[in-house]
Amino acid sequence: MTDPHRLAAEPWMERLLGDLRPEQRQGVISPRSLVVVQAGAGTGKTHTLSSRFAWLLASDPTCRVEQILTLTFTEKAAREMRDRIRCRLLQWLEAEPEKLGHLRDAAARIDEGYISTLHAFALRVIRESGLVLDLDPESRIASPCGEGALFEEMEGAFDRLDPAWFLRLLEDPWRDRCQDLFGDPAFPRLVNALSPRRLAELVREAAELHGSRDHTPEDLWTRAPFDPVAAADRIAQALEPRLREIRNLWDGDLLPSLGADLDRDGSKMGEALRGFLARTASLPWDGEGDRRFVRELFEGPLKRLPGTSKLKALLEEGLGSSLKDWRDDRASEAELARSLEEGISPEEDALLERICRVCALGWAAWDASRMRSGALIFRDLIALARQALERNPAYASRFRHLLVDEFQDTDPLQDRLVQALWEGGKGSLFVVGDLKQSVYRFRHADLALFDETLQRARATGGDRISLDCSYRTRGKLLEGINGLFGSLWEEGLGAGLSLGYDPLRGPEEAPWWKERNALPGPALEVLTATPREPEEEEGEPSKEKVDELRLRLYGTLAARFRSLVETGAPVWDKAQRRHRPAAYRDLAVLVPTRADYPLLEEAFTAFGVPGAFTAAVGFFTRGEVRDLADLLASLADPRDPLALGSFLASPFSGLPLDGVLPRLGRGDLGEDPELAAGVAERDRLRRIALLEGGTAALEALLARPSWLAAYPPGARRRVLGNLRTAADLAASFEATFGPSLPGTAAYLGQALARELPQAEPELLEDEDAVRVLTVHAAKGLEFPVVAVVRLEKTPEARGKARVLPSRHLGLSLGSWPPDLEPPEASPVRSGLWEGFFEEAGTREEWQRLLYVAATRAQDRLWLLGTQRRGQDGTIRGAAGSWMEVLRKHPLPGAVWEEVETAPEGSSPPPPSAPASRLRPLPLPPRETTPLARLSATAYSLFRFCPLAYRMRFRQGLDPAWEGGSPLDGDAGGADLGSLAHWVLARWDGRGASLPRWLTSPEGERGRTLLNLLPQDLRPLFRDASVRETLERWLGGFSETPWGEAFRAALSLPSCRREVPFRVPLGETLLVGAVDLLWQDGSGLHLRDHKTARSAEAAETLYSHQLRFYALAARRAHGEAPDLALWLLRPRNDGSFPPPLEVPPPGDWDLLEEEVRAVAAQAARGPYPPERSRCPSCPWRNGCPEGTGKNGPSKGDRETV
């Protein structure tokens, strides 16, 4: 190989490299085995990569195209890279045909090279390594519908407690592990506590997270890679400066400043502060001492704050805020400090181990299913390619050089493949990336990998190169961006990263740079909308809704866009290096999420601004997609009048809507001569569907797009793209399950109901419309004018599920699952720790997302957002939002403008205003089907009185109980029963242990219980009189014979509490939850418990409810249970009423018919009052048929 530096010094080569900056040139010609390039936004990384590829070929005539592996992260980037490399080779060849003649063959064969996405390359490795991999040669990429079906089956297996489903897929040792798990008596309780659906979801989430980190099901089973001690150390290290700041403030400033005031103060706060000082005086000034200090502070003097006191006023003066606000803002630090001292309890660790093993088992089954069927997911491609390289090291040696783009977006599994290729080939590795633009954390990208590679280059003599000259952005705009992010990242780009912010600069020596910066007007503007200040005479804040504020902003934005285009405002043409008039395609709106699409559409429509909304929100709610689903439904079942009517009223039928609407509901639509043309079109498509499948019918529809004329011109591209995506979804189903017309129709209908995530079509690049897209979708793009909206949005927190996958702990618990909390359980810690890591990672990525958005702009950047007005009138941005970032950090050169009114001449419709073209649509007659779901409560209420059912379940009314509260003066109200049920689902039935479940929420145990309770029961639990009442009732119940029976039942392994059921009966699912169910030698036993007083009406209701439970239990278990209702409220004399014994139905078939009849009549009516119940009805005072003092007159009742 020619000496690279000597070759680069040749005059002819200097000319070829002359369009590179010195830092680019250094990277392109570097002979080092490891070259790491930090490429800022717009600094020419693609030009650098393509030049590196050309240089490797030019400097070594023996190197062939197929010996340079170039990896990207998107297909679009791979296509662009291939084109740029080809152009670079031809450019050099044309300049030096004699010296570089060997590049002619390389340019001609560039399509044979390895220039692709990482996943496409991995698939190529797999297909070229068939002899070393135990894999079906017909393997394919798994379809989303196929994967969804597998997890539905897994959910069903969990629901049925069926190990056979797993055993069919697994091999040893997983088969033995499966038997052990399902044979564990506690396993049903675990499934019931988390729910089968959540368990299946958790399997998938854990497999995707840990699989991306190069872990295996075995790792999750053993939990070997997860170290709670290391996680705690990381938290302690990150928390240390925050705790030291608190200690310095209180120990060094606040408390000494109190001086003699503290010594003389006789209040409780003074006493608490003096005790605190005594306890903390000897604490060491280290991490452990700081944690102890903060814990003592928050659990001591700050725990109970006085209403007013001199000490409190002095402390608040020193803090500059109220003590309560200061304490609450830092409560998480105190809780973390306490958790680090106590650690994860053995009980929590044991539960995490059990759930980890369930997830590992499901993961192993998922892996086995894919390998057996040959349906691979993207993670499999990476893992199998690496496996192929390990078994055939010669494969990697074919590559002399490896180039990787966007390296900051790799996950650990992908990084292992890159390292295996590099180390196996013994060639050079050239990686390009920018940590500031890493925004794919949701895909498990790991920033530490790029940082570690930088450190490795430094340690091993590799080259570290920084590209900081932006060819994209105007100079004034660069100043603003550097000022903002230089301040934001002054301390570094994130926790644990070695890099700080490298400011961008412009190519000031370029001859065109001065002209490029000659654009008139500000480069950076911030447009805000704030609720108006209250009028003096009103004295109240503005009641403007946030959507009104946003429409005010978006109307201004649309007016500005229109003005730019109509006045021919200049924008810089980067390719031509000159100014030209702006077009709509030069403008872009970037949104953090698609939630703002509807409001932006409203504003754009009002001003006649064309918008191209990529990845449109609500794909499955689009009218054209629903019309397509209705078409498929009509093809599958031509007798379905509703589906046929929907098709005929859609543009696909070719019929005018005004001619269809009046005819709907007038008998058989298929026989209506006025609708014959539409029916004929449906029949044509049906014949194609029956012969070739539903997808073929959809293709035939799309092949004759005359129906597009029914849509507005500006919407036609979107409509066609959405329909193409829906057709692809149907094709995916048929490729997996075969061309079943009913199946395809049902699947698309389910997708509509569940809004399954689907990729959206790309818009045509030549369309002259404003691009509206998410910041993620804009990565890698650039526009002359960029508007970033929704600055007020805060980063979305991770899901609130009780159990979540964790990078550091395997899994984490947010709270104890119901019925799984052990006695004397400590508060859960794993969820708190995982939340700390997630909050930090999410906050840092949110900042990087703003950087990506800002650096898409070439000439002008407009930042738009709403602001809040506090009670004191001060204006602020939401905590954690981009608006808060802008207000806290400098933004040089920015022009701030408050948009107080919508621009003149605009009248955007109010939010959610119905379109004027909407009209009532008469539906064709159809036989009423019964309710899809019927609960025990609904059934019993309907049997008691159909009118009461209608008021409660059809009208959403909640008639008042006779005499007010069911407690008649006792605390708690109607929710007391719900709180009692919550306790009974966890209590062991002993009176002595009852205080543990009804302790004061002021204590540690009480706070834990409060966090476990549903939100609506927490106020009730805080009421001491409610807890006392419930303790008196349940304590008394525990001393009765029925309390003894309760404890005896709980001691049996078969006993289950709060047992949910979903039992089919014809077309209806019987649903509900049984309070207590167990089986012993005498049979199956079912018990319900109530806190209401025993009364004639109540006993009637409860009898029907128990018989409903019995029917469900008999159908589910094949055995009829004995039934009883335990009454938990004592009589006035303190004694407890005996259980309500309910005999089993004498005729089960008759009961089934009664339940079916209720399900049918409840769906369609009528709902007559059962007048015989009126005298004893507990709701008669709130009923239109009632006879109480508040009931209507007889005449009024007759008109109801």
Residue pairs with C-beta under 8 A, 6 or more apart in sequence:
1 59
1 60
1 62
2 59
2 60
4 29
4 30
4 31
4 55
4 59
5 29
5 31
7 13
7 29
7 59
8 14
8 17
8 25
8 29
12 95
12 96
12 99
13 58
15 95
16 58
16 92
16 95
16 96
17 25
17 28
17 29
17 51
17 55
19 47
20 28
20 47
20 48
20 51
21 44
21 467
21 469
21 507
23 465
23 466
23 467
23 468
23 469
24 44
24 47
24 48
24 51
24 467
26 463
26 465
27 35
27 37
27 48
27 52
27 430
27 463
27 465
27 467
28 48
28 51
28 52
28 55
29 55
29 59
30 430
30 463
30 465
31 428
32 428
32 457
32 461
32 462
32 463
33 427
33 428
33 429
33 460
33 462
34 428
34 429
34 453
34 456
34 457
34 460
34 462
34 463
35 428
35 429
35 430
35 431
35 457
35 462
35 463
35 465
36 431
36 450
36 453
36 454
36 457
36 462
36 463
36 464
36 465
37 45
37 48
37 430
37 431
37 432
37 433
37 465
37 466
37 467
38 433
38 434
38 435
38 454
38 464
38 465
38 466
38 467
38 499
38 502
39 45
39 48
39 432
39 433
39 434
39 467
40 434
40 436
40 466
40 467
40 468
40 470
40 502
40 504
41 434
41 436
41 437
41 470
41 472
41 473
41 504
41 851
41 852
41 855
41 856
42 470
42 471
42 472
42 473
42 504
42 782
42 855
43 467
43 468
43 469
43 470
43 471
43 504
44 467
44 469
44 471
45 405
45 432
45 434
45 467
46 80
46 81
46 84
46 405
47 84
48 432
48 467
49 70
49 81
49 84
49 403
49 405
49 430
49 432
50 81
50 84
50 85
50 87
50 88
51 88
52 403
52 430
53 68
53 70
53 85
53 88
53 403
54 85
54 88
54 89
54 92
54 103
56 63
56 68
56 400
56 401
57 63
57 65
57 68
57 89
57 102
57 103
57 106
58 92
58 100
58 103
60 400
61 102
63 400
63 401
64 106
65 106
65 109
65 110
65 112
65 113
66 109
66 112
66 113
66 114
66 398
67 398
67 399
67 400
67 401
68 113
68 114
68 399
68 400
68 401
68 402
68 403
69 114
69 121
69 399
69 401
69 402
69 403
69 421
70 81
70 85
70 113
70 114
70 115
70 116
70 403
70 404
70 405
71 116
71 117
71 118
71 121
71 402
71 403
71 404
71 405
71 418
72 78
72 81
72 115
72 116
72 117
72 118
72 405
72 406
73 117
73 118
73 405
73 406
73 409
74 117
74 780
75 117
75 120
76 780
77 117
77 405
77 406
77 780
78 115
78 116
78 117
78 120
81 115
81 405
82 110
82 111
82 113
82 115
85 110
85 115
86 107
86 110
89 103
89 106
89 107
89 110
90 103
90 107
92 100
92 103
93 100
93 101
93 103
93 104
93 107
114 121
114 124
114 399
116 124
118 382
118 414
118 417
119 378
119 381
119 382
121 385
122 381
122 382
122 384
122 385
122 417
123 381
123 385
125 384
125 385
125 388
125 389
125 395
126 133
126 135
126 139
126 381
126 384
126 385
126 388
128 395
129 385
129 388
129 391
129 392
129 395
130 137
132 388
132 391
132 392
133 384
133 387
133 388
133 391
135 371
135 374
135 384
136 373
136 374
138 374
139 374
139 375
139 376
140 374
140 375
140 376
141 375
141 376
141 377
141 378
142 370
142 375
142 376
142 377
143 375
143 732
143 733
143 735
143 736
144 732
144 756
144 758
145 732
145 733
145 736
145 737
145 747
146 375
146 736
146 737
147 375
147 377
148 756
149 736
149 737
150 366
150 369
151 200
151 201
151 203
151 204
151 366
152 200
153 165
154 165
154 200
154 203
154 362
154 365
154 366
155 196
155 197
155 199
155 200
156 162
156 165
156 196
157 163
157 164
157 165
157 166
158 191
158 196
158 199
158 200
159 191
159 196
161 182
161 187
161 188
161 191
163 178
163 179
163 181
163 182
165 365
166 174
166 178
166 361
166 362
166 365
167 175
167 178
167 179
169 365
169 368
169 369
169 372
170 178
170 361
170 364
170 365
170 368
171 368
174 217
174 361
174 364
174 365
177 221
177 357
177 361
178 361
181 187
181 357
181 358
181 361
185 1053
186 354
188 1056
189 819
189 820
189 1056
190 354
190 355
190 358
190 817
190 820
191 199
192 819
192 1056
192 1058
192 1059
192 1060
193 817
193 818
193 819
193 820
194 202
194 355
194 802
194 803
194 817
198 801
198 802
198 803
199 358
199 359
199 362
200 362
202 355
202 359
202 801
202 803
202 804
202 805
202 811
203 358
203 359
203 362
203 363
203 366
204 366
205 804
205 805
206 220
206 356
206 359
206 363
206 805
206 810
206 811
207 217
207 359
207 362
207 363
207 366
207 367
208 379
208 444
209 444
209 805
209 807
210 219
210 220
210 363
210 805
210 810
211 363
211 379
211 383
211 413
212 379
212 411
212 412
212 413
212 443
212 444
213 225
213 411
213 412
213 413
213 444
213 446
213 807
214 412
214 413
214 416
215 225
217 360
217 361
217 363
217 364
217 367
218 360
219 225
220 356
220 357
220 359
220 360
220 363
220 810
221 356
221 357
221 360
221 361
223 353
223 356
223 810
225 810
226 806
226 808
226 809
226 810
227 808
228 343
228 344
228 349
228 808
228 809
228 830
228 833
230 808
231 808
231 809
231 833
231 837
232 340
232 343
232 833
234 808
234 837
235 336
235 340
235 833
235 836
235 837
236 287
236 291
236 340
238 495
238 836
238 840
239 291
239 333
239 336
239 337
239 340
240 287
240 290
242 330
242 333
243 287
243 290
243 291
243 293
243 294
243 333
243 337
244 290
246 290
246 293
246 294
246 297
246 330
246 333
247 290
247 293
247 294
250 293
250 297
251 280
251 293
253 318
254 315
254 318
254 319
255 262
255 273
255 277
257 314
257 318
258 273
258 311
258 314
258 315
261 310
261 311
261 314
262 270
262 273
262 274
262 311
263 274
265 273
265 309
265 310
265 311
267 306
267 309
267 311
268 304
268 306
269 301
269 305
269 306
269 309
269 311
269 312
270 309
270 311
272 300
272 301
272 304
273 301
273 311
275 300
276 296
276 297
276 300
276 301
279 296
279 300
280 292
280 293
280 296
280 297
283 289
283 292
283 293
290 337
291 337
291 338
291 340
291 341
292 337
292 341
294 333
294 334
294 337
295 334
295 337
295 338
295 341
297 334
298 327
298 330
298 331
298 334
299 334
299 338
302 323
302 327
305 312
305 323
305 324
305 327
306 312
312 323
315 323
316 322
316 323
319 326
332 836
335 832
336 832
336 833
336 836
339 827
339 829
339 832
339 833
342 826
342 829
343 829
344 352
344 829
344 830
345 825
345 826
345 829
347 822
347 825
347 826
348 813
348 825
348 826
348 828
348 829
348 830
351 813
351 817
351 820
352 809
352 810
352 811
352 812
352 813
352 830
355 803
355 811
356 810
356 811
359 811
369 375
370 376
370 377
370 380
375 736
376 384
379 413
382 413
382 414
382 417
383 413
385 417
386 416
386 417
386 420
388 395
389 395
389 396
389 417
389 420
389 421
389 424
390 420
393 424
395 424
396 420
396 421
396 422
396 423
396 424
396 425
397 424
397 425
397 426
398 425
399 421
399 425
399 427
400 425
400 427
400 428
401 427
401 428
401 430
402 418
402 421
402 422
402 425
402 427
402 428
402 429
402 430
403 430
403 431
403 432
404 410
404 418
404 429
404 430
404 431
404 432
405 432
405 433
406 432
406 433
407 431
407 432
407 433
407 449
407 450
407 453
408 433
408 434
408 435
408 437
408 438
408 445
408 447
408 450
409 433
409 438
409 440
409 443
409 445
410 418
410 445
410 446
410 449
410 450
411 443
411 444
411 445
411 446
411 449
412 446
412 449
415 446
415 449
418 429
422 429
431 450
431 453
433 450
435 447
435 450
435 451
435 493
435 494
435 497
435 499
435 848
436 485
436 489
436 493
436 501
436 848
436 851
436 852
437 779
437 848
437 851
437 852
437 855
438 445
438 447
438 450
438 845
438 848
439 775
439 776
439 779
439 845
439 848
439 849
439 852
440 776
441 841
441 842
441 845
447 493
447 494
447 497
448 496
448 497
451 496
451 497
451 498
451 499
454 464
454 498
454 499
455 498
456 462
457 463
457 464
458 464
466 502
468 502
468 503
468 504
468 505
469 504
469 505
469 506
469 507
470 478
470 504
470 505
470 506
470 855
471 507
471 574
472 574
472 782
472 855
472 858
473 481
473 504
473 506
473 855
473 857
473 858
474 506
474 516
474 517
474 519
474 523
474 572
474 858
474 859
475 506
475 508
475 513
475 517
476 517
476 522
476 523
476 524
476 893
477 523
477 524
477 857
477 859
477 860
477 861
477 893
478 504
478 505
478 506
479 892
479 893
480 523
480 524
480 861
480 891
480 892
480 893
480 894
481 504
481 851
481 854
481 855
482 503
482 504
482 892
483 889
483 890
483 891
483 892
483 893
484 854
484 885
484 886
484 889
484 890
484 891
485 501
485 851
485 854
486 501
486 503
487 889
487 890
488 501
488 847
488 885
488 889
489 500
489 501
489 847
490 500
490 501
491 500
492 498
492 499
492 500
493 499
493 500
493 501
493 844
493 848
494 844
495 840
495 844
504 855
506 513
506 517
507 513
510 516
512 577
515 578
515 579
516 572
516 577
518 579
519 570
519 571
519 572
519 579
519 859
519 860
520 570
521 860
522 860
522 893
522 894
522 895
523 859
523 860
523 861
523 893
524 860
524 861
524 863
524 891
524 893
524 894
524 895
525 860
525 861
525 862
525 863
525 894
525 895
525 896
525 897
526 862
526 863
526 864
526 865
526 886
526 891
526 894
526 895
526 896
526 897
527 553
527 556
527 557
527 862
527 863
527 864
527 865
527 897
527 899
528 553
528 864
528 865
528 866
528 867
528 883
528 896
528 897
528 898
528 899
529 549
529 550
529 552
529 553
529 865
529 866
529 867
529 898
529 899
529 900
530 549
530 866
530 867
530 868
530 869
530 875
530 898
531 541
531 542
531 544
531 549
531 868
531 869
532 542
532 544
532 900
533 541
533 542
533 869
533 873
534 540
534 541
534 542
541 869
542 869
545 911
546 866
547 599
547 911
547 912
548 910
548 911
549 866
550 596
550 599
550 789
550 790
550 866
551 599
551 602
551 603
551 902
551 908
551 910
551 911
552 899
552 900
552 901
552 902
553 789
553 864
553 865
553 866
553 899
554 596
554 599
554 600
554 602
554 603
554 604
554 789
554 864
554 908
555 603
555 606
555 607
555 902
555 903
555 906
555 908
556 899
556 902
556 903
557 589
557 603
557 787
557 789
557 862
557 864
558 603
558 604
558 606
558 607
558 609
558 906
559 607
559 903
559 905
559 906
560 862
561 584
561 587
561 607
561 609
561 770
561 785
562 607
562 608
562 609
563 569
564 582
564 587
564 785
565 581
565 582
565 583
565 584
565 587
568 581
568 582
569 581
569 582
570 579
570 580
570 581
570 582
571 579
571 580
571 581
571 582
571 586
571 784
571 785
571 858
571 859
572 578
572 579
572 784
572 858
572 859
573 579
573 580
574 782
574 858
582 784
582 785
583 768
584 609
584 610
584 768
584 769
584 770
585 766
585 767
585 768
585 769
585 770
585 771
586 783
586 784
586 785
587 770
587 771
587 783
587 784
587 785
587 786
587 787
588 770
588 771
588 772
588 773
588 778
588 781
588 783
588 785
588 786
588 787
588 856
589 600
589 611
589 770
589 771
589 772
589 773
589 786
589 787
589 788
589 789
590 773
590 774
590 775
590 778
590 786
590 787
590 788
590 789
590 853
590 856
591 597
591 600
591 772
591 773
591 774
591 775
591 789
591 790
592 774
592 775
592 790
592 793
592 849
593 774
593 790
593 793
593 796
594 615
594 616
594 617
594 774
595 617
595 790
596 789
596 790
597 613
597 616
597 617
597 772
598 617
599 911
600 611
600 613
600 772
600 789
601 611
601 613
602 908
602 909
602 911
603 609
603 906
603 908
604 610
604 611
604 770
605 908
606 906
606 907
606 908
606 909
607 906
609 770
610 714
610 768
610 769
610 770
611 714
611 769
611 770
611 772
612 717
612 718
612 763
612 767
612 769
612 770
612 771
612 772
613 718
613 772
613 773
614 760
614 762
614 763
614 771
614 772
614 773
614 774
614 777
615 759
615 760
615 773
615 774
615 777
616 622
616 718
616 722
616 760
618 755
619 625
619 722
619 725
619 755
619 758
619 760
620 626
620 751
620 752
620 755
620 756
620 758
621 755
622 719
622 722
624 651
624 711
624 719
624 722
624 723
625 722
625 723
625 726
625 752
626 646
626 752
627 646
627 647
627 650
627 651
627 652
628 652
628 698
628 723
628 726
628 727
628 748
629 726
629 745
629 748
629 749
629 752
630 643
630 646
630 647
630 650
631 643
631 647
631 650
631 652
631 682
631 685
631 698
631 701
632 694
632 697
632 698
632 730
632 741
632 744
632 745
632 748
632 749
633 640
633 643
633 646
633 745
633 749
634 640
634 643
634 644
634 646
634 647
634 682
634 686
635 682
635 685
635 686
635 689
635 694
635 697
635 741
635 745
636 689
636 694
636 741
636 742
636 744
636 745
636 746
637 643
637 742
637 745
638 644
638 670
638 682
638 683
638 686
641 668
641 669
641 924
641 925
641 926
642 923
642 924
642 926
644 669
644 670
644 679
644 682
644 924
645 664
645 669
645 923
645 924
647 653
647 678
647 682
648 655
648 660
648 664
648 669
648 675
648 678
648 679
648 682
649 657
649 660
649 661
649 664
649 921
651 707
651 708
651 710
651 711
652 681
652 701
652 707
653 660
653 677
653 678
653 681
653 682
653 707
654 677
654 678
654 681
654 706
654 707
655 675
655 677
655 678
659 674
660 675
660 678
661 919
661 921
661 922
663 669
663 672
663 674
663 675
664 921
664 922
664 923
664 924
665 922
665 923
665 924
665 925
666 672
669 675
669 679
669 924
670 679
684 700
685 697
685 700
685 701
686 697
688 696
688 697
688 700
689 696
689 697
689 741
690 741
692 739
693 734
693 739
693 740
693 741
693 744
694 730
694 734
694 739
694 741
694 744
694 745
695 727
695 730
695 731
695 734
695 739
695 744
698 723
698 726
698 727
698 730
699 727
702 720
702 723
702 724
702 727
705 720
708 716
708 719
708 720
711 719
714 769
717 763
717 764
717 767
718 763
721 760
721 761
721 762
721 763
722 760
722 761
724 761
725 758
725 759
725 760
725 761
726 748
729 748
729 751
729 758
730 744
730 747
730 748
733 743
733 744
733 747
733 748
734 740
734 744
737 743
750 756
751 758
763 769
763 771
771 783
775 788
775 849
775 852
775 853
776 849
778 852
778 853
778 856
779 852
781 856
782 856
782 857
782 858
783 856
783 857
783 858
784 857
784 858
784 859
784 860
785 857
785 858
785 859
785 860
785 862
786 853
786 854
786 856
786 857
786 858
786 860
786 861
786 862
787 861
787 862
787 863
787 864
788 850
788 853
788 854
788 861
788 862
788 863
788 864
788 882
789 864
789 865
790 864
790 865
791 863
791 864
791 865
791 866
791 877
791 881
791 882
791 883
791 886
792 865
792 866
792 867
792 868
792 877
792 878
792 881
792 882
792 883
793 878
793 881
793 882
794 846
794 878
794 879
794 880
794 881
795 842
795 843
795 845
795 846
795 880
796 842
797 838
797 839
797 842
798 804
798 835
798 838
798 842
800 814
801 814
802 813
802 814
802 815
802 817
803 811
803 812
803 813
803 814
803 817
804 811
804 812
804 814
804 831
804 834
805 811
805 812
806 812
806 830
806 834
806 837
807 837
808 833
808 834
808 837
809 830
809 833
809 834
811 830
812 830
812 831
812 833
812 834
812 835
813 828
813 830
813 831
814 828
814 831
814 835
815 828
815 831
815 1011
815 1012
816 825
816 828
816 1012
818 985
818 986
818 1012
818 1058
819 985
819 986
819 1057
819 1058
821 986
821 1012
823 988
823 993
823 996
824 996
825 1008
826 1008
827 1004
827 1007
827 1008
827 1011
843 880
846 880
846 882
847 885
850 882
850 885
854 861
854 863
863 882
863 886
865 877
865 881
865 882
865 883
866 883
867 875
867 876
867 877
867 883
868 875
868 876
868 877
868 878
869 875
870 876
876 884
876 887
877 883
877 884
877 885
877 886
877 887
878 884
902 908
928 1160
928 1163
928 1164
929 1067
929 1163
930 1066
930 1067
930 1068
930 1156
930 1159
930 1160
930 1162
930 1163
931 938
931 1068
931 1159
931 1160
931 1162
931 1163
932 1067
932 1068
932 1069
933 1068
933 1069
933 1071
934 1068
934 1069
934 1070
934 1071
934 1155
934 1158
934 1159
934 1162
935 1071
935 1072
936 1070
936 1072
936 1105
936 1108
936 1109
936 1112
937 1072
937 1105
938 949
938 953
938 1162
939 1104
939 1105
939 1108
939 1155
939 1158
940 1101
940 1102
940 1103
940 1104
940 1105
940 1108
941 948
941 949
941 952
941 953
941 1101
942 949
942 1158
942 1161
942 1162
943 1104
943 1154
943 1158
944 1097
944 1100
944 1101
944 1104
944 1170
944 1173
945 1169
945 1170
945 1173
945 1177
946 1161
946 1162
946 1166
946 1167
946 1168
946 1169
946 1170
947 1167
947 1168
947 1169
947 1170
947 1183
947 1184
947 1185
948 959
948 1177
948 1179
948 1183
949 1162
949 1167
950 1165
950 1167
951 957
951 959
951 1179
951 1183
952 958
952 959
953 1162
954 1167
957 1182
959 1179
959 1181
959 1182
959 1183
960 1179
960 1181
960 1182
961 974
961 1178
961 1179
962 1177
962 1178
962 1179
962 1180
962 1181
962 1188
965 973
965 974
966 973
966 974
966 976
966 1091
966 1092
966 1093
967 973
967 976
967 1029
970 976
970 1025
970 1029
971 1023
971 1025
971 1026
971 1028
971 1029
972 979
972 1020
972 1023
972 1025
972 1026
972 1029
972 1030
973 1020
975 1016
975 1017
975 1020
976 1020
976 1026
976 1029
976 1030
976 1091
977 1090
977 1091
977 1092
978 1014
978 1016
978 1017
979 1013
979 1017
979 1020
979 1021
979 1026
979 1030
980 1030
980 1033
980 1034
980 1089
980 1091
980 1128
981 1058
981 1075
981 1089
982 1013
982 1014
982 1017
983 997
983 998
983 1030
983 1034
984 1034
984 1057
984 1075
984 1089
985 1057
985 1058
986 997
987 993
987 994
987 997
987 1034
988 1047
988 1050
989 1038
989 1043
989 1046
989 1047
989 1050
990 1038
990 1047
991 1034
991 1035
991 1038
991 1039
994 1031
994 1034
994 1035
994 1038
995 1031
996 1005
997 1009
998 1027
998 1030
998 1031
999 1005
999 1006
999 1009
999 1027
1000 1006
1000 1024
1000 1027
1001 1007
1001 1009
1001 1010
1001 1021
1001 1022
1009 1021
1010 1018
1010 1021
1010 1022
1013 1021
1020 1026
1021 1027
1032 1130
1033 1091
1033 1128
1033 1129
1033 1130
1034 1128
1036 1130
1036 1134
1036 1136
1037 1043
1037 1046
1037 1126
1037 1128
1037 1136
1038 1046
1038 1047
1040 1136
1042 1126
1042 1136
1042 1139
1046 1076
1046 1087
1046 1126
1049 1055
1049 1076
1049 1078
1049 1085
1049 1087
1052 1078
1052 1079
1052 1080
1054 1078
1054 1079
1054 1080
1055 1076
1055 1077
1055 1078
1056 1076
1056 1077
1056 1078
1057 1075
1057 1076
1058 1073
1058 1074
1058 1075
1059 1073
1059 1074
1059 1077
1060 1071
1060 1072
1060 1073
1061 1070
1061 1071
1061 1072
1061 1073
1061 1074
1061 1112
1061 1113
1061 1116
1062 1069
1062 1070
1062 1071
1063 1069
1063 1070
1063 1071
1063 1112
1063 1115
1063 1116
1064 1070
1065 1111
1065 1115
1065 1152
1065 1155
1065 1156
1065 1159
1066 1156
1066 1159
1067 1159
1068 1155
1068 1156
1068 1159
1070 1108
1070 1111
1070 1112
1070 1115
1070 1155
1072 1108
1072 1109
1072 1112
1074 1086
1074 1088
1074 1109
1074 1112
1074 1113
1075 1087
1075 1088
1075 1089
1076 1085
1076 1086
1076 1087
1076 1088
1076 1089
1077 1084
1077 1085
1077 1086
1077 1087
1077 1113
1077 1121
1078 1084
1078 1085
1079 1085
1083 1119
1083 1121
1083 1122
1084 1113
1084 1117
1084 1119
1084 1120
1084 1121
1084 1122
1085 1121
1085 1122
1086 1106
1086 1109
1086 1110
1086 1113
1086 1121
1086 1122
1086 1123
1086 1124
1087 1123
1087 1124
1087 1125
1087 1126
1088 1102
1088 1105
1088 1106
1088 1109
1088 1124
1088 1125
1088 1126
1089 1125
1089 1126
1089 1127
1089 1128
1090 1098
1090 1102
1090 1125
1090 1126
1090 1127
1090 1128
1090 1129
1091 1128
1091 1129
1092 1098
1092 1129
1093 1129
1094 1127
1094 1137
1094 1140
1095 1176
1095 1178
1096 1176
1097 1173
1097 1176
1097 1177
1097 1178
1098 1178
1099 1140
1100 1173
1102 1125
1102 1140
1102 1142
1103 1140
1103 1142
1106 1123
1106 1124
1106 1125
1106 1142
1107 1123
1107 1142
1107 1144
1107 1145
1107 1151
1108 1155
1109 1121
1109 1123
1110 1120
1110 1121
1110 1123
1110 1144
1110 1145
1111 1145
1111 1148
1111 1151
1111 1152
1111 1155
1113 1119
1113 1120
1113 1121
1114 1120
1114 1121
1114 1148
1120 1144
1120 1148
1121 1144
1122 1144
1123 1141
1123 1142
1123 1143
1123 1144
1124 1139
1124 1140
1124 1141
1124 1142
1125 1139
1125 1140
1125 1142
1126 1139
1127 1136
1127 1137
1127 1139
1127 1140
1128 1136
1130 1136
1131 1137
1145 1151
1169 1183
1169 1185
1171 1185
1174 1180
1174 1185
1174 1186
1174 1187
1175 1187
1177 1183
1177 1186
1179 1186
1180 1186
1180 1187
1180 1188
1180 1191
1181 1188
1181 1189
1181 1190
1181 1191
1182 1190
1183 1191
1184 1191
1184 1192
1184 1196
1184 1197
1184 1200
1185 1191
1185 1197
1185 1200
1186 1192
1191 1197
1192 1200
